[in-house]
Amino acid sequence: MEHELKGIRYQSEKYAKLTTLINRVNEESLKEAHRRQKTGKAVGIDGMTKEEYGGNLDENIKELVLMGSGQIGERMMP
């Protein structure tokens, strides 16, 4: 649990052989990252705005976590 409280920069400096951060990503960290993003900026590669993505945030975050763990494949973009 301690690693979840430390920043990515700290972890990458402390654990030089760290090759992936996906095992450090969880639903709460993704929700916090979404909350911190500014509103009204450019759309993402999938054409969605922050507001559109946030309309179904819980389900979108669960899907991201599953994709990161390899349990499901990538979602097809429109």
N, C-alpha and C positions, 0 to 999 in steps of 0.2 A: 504494500500500500504506500510505502514511503516514496517510491519512484513516481507515483501519480501526482505527488505534491510538488515535485521539482520541475523546473522548466526544461524545455528541450535542449536549450543551449548548455545548461549545466550538465545534463545527462550525456550529451555528445562529447563534452570535454572530459568528464569523469570516466566514461566507459568508451574508450577510443575504438574498441572493436564492435561497437554497436552498429549493426548493418541495417536494421529496420526499426521503425518506431511504431509500427502498427500494433504491436502487442502492448503499447503504452496508451493507446487510444481507446476510449470507451464512450458510452453514450453521454455521460455527463460532461466530459471534456469537449465533445463535439457540440453539444448544446451551448456550452459556454463560448466556444469559438464563434458559433452562429450569432449569439447575442452580442458579442463584441464588434461584429462587422458593421460598418456604416450602412445606413439605409440610402437608397436612391442612387447607387453606383451602377456600373455596367453589369449586364447580365452575364451569367456563367457560360461555359462552353456548351451547356445543354439548353441555353436560351432562357433559363429561369432567373427571375429576380430573387432577391433575398426574401421579399414578402411572399412570393408564390411558393418558394421552398418551405418557408416557415408555416404556411397554411396547413401543412401535413408534416410538421417537423418530427414528431415522435416516430412516425412510420418511416420517414426518410432516413432518420438517424439509425434506426434498427437495421434497415437495408444496408446502409453504409458499413455498419459493424459486421454484418454477415458477409458482405463482399470482401472486407479486409481480412476476415478469418478464412476465406476460401470456401465458405459453406454454400455460397451461391455465386453465379457468374455475374458479369457486369450487366447493368441495365441498358437496353437499347435506347439511344437518344432519338427524339422525334425528328 
